[in-house]
Amino acid sequence: HGQQTHPDASLNHPWFDRRASLTEMEGDWLTNEFFWKAFCKCLADAGHTVAATTRPEEFFDFQHNRDYRSWDGPPKEVRGGISYGVPTGWKRFACRVKGKYGGDNAWLRLDGGPGEWAVAYHGTTYTALVPILNGGLAAGAAQAYAQHKDVRTGQIIGRGVYCTPSMQVAESYANSRGSGATVIDGHGLFFVLQCRVRPAAIKRCHDEDTSDGAYWVLNDPADIRMYGVLVKKLAK
């Protein structure tokens, strides 16, 4: 009869959307719906309009959200053989990335297996969300360490995309740009992109094993992939 009897294969099965909604705490203001509203406002403020017909599922995969606001586990974890700071106090909204980079999703592994990429953080103002819309991160104008040497290899760092394995660095960057907080329904919000980076491609401005304030550079934007948007409310 021409009626659709199966869910649209390109989008989440309805069960996943239900599961995603179940992961939201009762009474919590930071819901998927609220996040989508904030995302659209940030893009509009940055000069990018999201069409009213656009669905969140085109960019996000809410079943993989993770809430770190009451995290009581270890302050650091390891991915790709490299430690990173857990984003305690933030909530992650998962980007739709499965299959985006071909059929091999090993870069997203959580078990330390072959092909797993390291975790890093990038950007904290509302403009940091634009790359989700246009497909990826690019090297910014400020290249403070371009002529410096990698602290481990001695190679010239060169131009690239900056990121950090330290949530403290990302957060202090956010706080130093207080005007970057985006106000939605009375909530002042900060955003950080949670990324995976190819371990062999990291150029180190500092050594993360000895510095809590380490910066990394990826010369090739293909070596850094966004997979989540972290959101935190501005402390009063």
C-alpha positions as CSV (number, residue, x, y, z in Angstrom):
1,H,0.0,0.0,0.0
2,G,3.1,2.2,-0.1
3,Q,3.1,2.7,3.7
4,Q,6.3,2.7,5.5
5,T,6.3,-0.3,7.9
6,H,9.9,-0.2,9.0
7,P,11.7,2.7,10.6
8,D,13.8,4.9,8.4
9,A,17.2,3.0,8.2
10,S,19.2,6.2,8.0
11,L,17.9,7.4,11.4
12,N,17.7,6.0,14.8
13,H,15.3,3.1,15.4
14,P,12.5,4.5,17.6
15,W,13.7,2.2,20.4
16,F,17.0,4.1,20.5
17,D,15.3,7.4,20.8
18,R,13.3,6.0,23.7
19,R,16.5,4.7,25.3
20,A,18.1,8.1,24.8
21,S,15.1,9.8,26.5
22,L,15.3,7.3,29.4
23,T,18.9,8.3,30.1
24,E,17.7,11.8,30.9
25,M,17.3,12.4,34.6
26,E,13.8,13.4,35.7
27,G,13.7,17.1,36.3
28,D,16.9,17.7,34.5
29,W,16.9,21.0,32.5
30,L,19.8,19.8,30.2
31,T,17.7,17.5,28.0
32,N,18.3,16.5,24.3
33,E,15.5,19.0,23.4
34,F,17.2,21.8,25.3
35,F,20.6,21.0,23.8
36,W,19.2,21.0,20.3
37,K,17.7,24.4,20.9
38,A,21.0,25.7,22.3
39,F,22.9,24.2,19.3
40,C,20.7,25.9,16.8
41,K,21.0,29.3,18.7
42,C,24.8,29.0,18.8
43,L,24.9,28.3,15.1
44,A,22.5,31.2,14.4
45,D,24.7,33.5,16.5
46,A,27.7,32.4,14.5
47,G,25.9,33.2,11.2
48,H,24.8,29.7,10.3
49,T,21.1,29.1,10.1
50,V,19.8,25.6,10.8
51,A,16.7,24.9,8.6
52,A,13.5,24.3,10.6
53,T,13.1,20.9,8.9
54,T,16.5,19.7,10.1
55,R,16.3,16.9,12.6
56,P,18.7,16.5,15.5
57,E,19.4,12.9,14.4
58,E,21.1,14.2,11.3
59,F,24.0,15.4,13.5
60,F,23.6,13.7,16.9
61,D,23.3,10.2,18.3
62,F,21.7,10.8,21.7
63,Q,21.8,7.1,22.7
64,H,25.5,7.5,23.2
65,N,25.2,10.6,25.5
66,R,27.2,10.5,28.7
67,D,26.5,12.5,31.9
68,Y,29.7,13.3,33.9
69,R,28.1,15.9,36.1
70,S,28.1,13.6,39.1
71,W,31.2,11.5,38.0
72,D,32.9,9.9,41.0
73,G,35.4,7.7,39.1
74,P,39.1,8.3,38.5
75,P,40.1,11.8,37.3
76,K,41.9,10.3,34.3
77,E,41.4,7.5,31.8
78,V,43.4,6.1,29.0
79,R,42.5,5.9,25.3
80,G,44.9,5.0,22.5
81,G,47.5,4.4,25.1
82,I,47.4,8.1,26.2
83,S,45.8,9.4,29.4
84,Y,43.3,12.3,29.3
85,G,41.2,14.2,31.9
86,V,37.7,12.9,32.4
87,P,35.2,15.8,31.8
88,T,33.8,15.8,35.3
89,G,31.0,18.3,35.7
90,W,30.0,18.2,32.0
91,K,27.4,16.4,30.0
92,R,28.3,14.9,26.6
93,F,25.9,14.9,23.7
94,A,27.1,12.4,21.2
95,C,27.7,13.3,17.5
96,R,26.6,11.0,14.8
97,V,29.9,9.5,13.6
98,K,29.3,5.8,13.1
99,G,30.4,4.9,9.6
100,K,31.2,8.6,8.8
101,Y,34.9,7.7,8.2
102,G,34.4,4.5,6.4
103,G,33.4,1.1,7.9
104,D,36.2,0.9,10.4
105,N,35.1,2.3,13.8
106,A,38.1,1.1,15.7
107,W,39.1,4.7,16.4
108,L,36.2,4.9,18.8
109,R,37.3,1.8,20.8
110,L,37.1,1.9,24.6
111,D,39.2,-1.2,25.4
112,G,42.7,-0.2,24.4
113,G,42.5,-2.4,21.3
114,P,44.2,-1.9,17.9
115,G,43.3,1.3,16.1
116,E,41.9,3.1,19.2
117,W,42.5,6.9,19.0
118,A,43.3,9.1,22.0
119,V,40.9,11.6,23.5
120,A,41.3,15.4,23.4
121,Y,39.3,18.5,23.8
122,H,38.9,21.5,21.4
123,G,37.3,24.9,21.6
124,T,34.8,26.4,24.1
125,T,32.8,29.2,22.6
126,Y,29.6,28.9,20.7
127,T,31.5,29.2,17.4
128,A,33.2,25.9,18.2
129,L,30.0,24.1,17.2
130,V,30.1,25.3,13.6
131,P,32.5,22.5,12.5
132,I,29.7,20.0,13.3
133,L,27.7,21.6,10.6
134,N,30.4,22.0,8.0
135,G,32.2,18.7,8.5
136,G,35.4,19.2,10.4
137,L,38.0,21.2,12.3
138,A,40.5,23.4,10.5
139,A,43.7,25.1,11.6
140,G,42.9,28.4,13.2
141,A,44.7,31.8,12.7
142,A,46.6,31.7,16.0
143,Q,49.5,29.2,15.7
144,A,51.5,30.0,18.8
145,Y,53.7,26.9,18.7
146,A,54.2,26.6,14.9
147,Q,58.0,27.3,15.2
148,H,58.5,25.4,18.4
149,K,59.8,21.9,18.7
150,D,57.8,18.8,19.8
151,V,59.0,18.2,23.4
152,R,59.4,14.5,22.7
153,T,60.7,14.2,19.1
154,G,62.4,17.5,18.5
155,Q,60.5,17.9,15.3
156,I,59.1,21.4,14.3
157,I,55.5,21.5,15.4
158,G,54.2,23.5,12.4
159,R,50.7,24.6,11.7
160,G,47.6,22.6,12.7
161,V,44.6,22.1,14.8
162,Y,45.1,22.8,18.5
163,C,43.6,20.6,21.2
164,T,44.4,19.4,24.7
165,P,44.0,16.2,26.7
166,S,43.3,18.3,29.8
167,M,39.8,19.2,30.7
168,Q,41.2,21.9,33.1
169,V,42.9,23.6,30.1
170,A,39.7,23.5,28.1
171,E,37.7,24.8,31.0
172,S,40.1,27.7,31.9
173,Y,40.0,28.6,28.2
174,A,36.2,28.8,28.5
175,N,36.3,30.9,31.7
176,S,38.9,33.3,30.2
177,R,36.3,34.0,27.5
178,G,33.4,34.7,29.8
179,S,31.5,36.5,27.0
180,G,31.6,33.2,25.2
181,A,28.9,31.8,27.5
182,T,25.7,31.4,25.5
183,V,22.5,32.2,27.4
184,I,19.5,29.9,26.7
185,D,16.4,30.2,28.8
186,G,18.4,31.8,31.6
187,H,21.2,29.2,31.6
188,G,24.7,30.5,30.6
189,L,26.4,27.6,28.8
190,F,29.9,26.7,27.7
191,F,30.7,24.2,25.0
192,V,33.8,22.0,24.4
193,L,34.2,19.5,21.5
194,Q,35.3,16.0,22.7
195,C,37.5,14.5,20.0
196,R,39.6,11.5,19.1
197,V,43.0,12.1,17.7
198,R,45.3,9.7,15.9
199,P,48.1,9.0,18.5
200,A,51.0,8.8,16.0
201,A,50.0,12.2,14.6
202,I,50.2,14.2,17.8
203,K,52.8,17.0,18.0
204,R,53.4,17.9,21.6
205,C,53.8,21.5,22.7
206,H,54.0,20.0,26.3
207,D,54.3,16.5,27.6
208,E,50.9,15.4,29.1
209,D,52.8,13.0,31.4
210,T,54.5,15.8,33.2
211,S,52.3,18.8,32.5
212,D,48.6,19.2,33.4
213,G,48.3,22.1,30.9
214,A,49.4,20.3,27.8
215,Y,48.6,21.5,24.3
216,W,48.7,19.2,21.2
217,V,48.8,20.1,17.5
218,L,47.5,17.9,14.7
219,N,49.0,19.1,11.4
220,D,46.4,17.2,9.3
221,P,42.7,18.0,10.3
222,A,41.9,14.4,9.2
223,D,43.7,13.2,12.3
224,I,41.2,14.8,14.7
225,R,37.6,13.7,14.8
226,M,34.8,15.2,16.8
227,Y,32.5,12.7,18.5
228,G,30.7,14.7,21.2
229,V,29.7,18.1,22.4
230,L,30.3,18.7,26.1
231,V,28.0,21.2,27.8
232,K,28.4,22.9,31.2
233,K,26.5,25.6,32.9
234,L,28.4,28.8,33.8
235,A,29.1,28.9,37.6
236,K,27.4,31.8,39.2
